[in-house]
Amino acid sequence: RLPGGADGGRRVADLAALTDVMPTMLGLARVAVPKAVQGRDLLAAPAPDTAPREGVFAAGVKWKPRQFAVQTVDRKLIKDFGTGRAALYDSVGDPWEQKDVAASNGVEAFRLGE
């Protein structure tokens, strides 16, 4: 939500990534997004030749630098390369990521982890 409540409650159908923050902010400021920028303006209408994302990738953070994630429309794989552990979640049926389904979906976990 923007200051003053603008766009409050609006949901974006496409997968979003941290790289989308800058182009979205530039779009709100009505500043052209440089061609070299990887992200997308989440509030702008997508270009006709823009396909929906199949997935987005997230790299580790300061407190877990060896942890990475891949998010698709219906799954999220979180892998910790420090411990070797991986967790797979059903993003549609379990949006709060309470039940790790990696053990029963080994092929899917492997496919996302490649």
Secondary structure, 3 states (H helix, E strand, C coil): CCHHHCCCCCCCCCCCCHHHHHHHHHHHCCCCCCCCCCCCCCCCCCCCCCCCCCCEEECCECCECCEEEEECCCEEEEEECCCCCEEEEECCCCCCCCCCCCCCCHHHHHHHHC
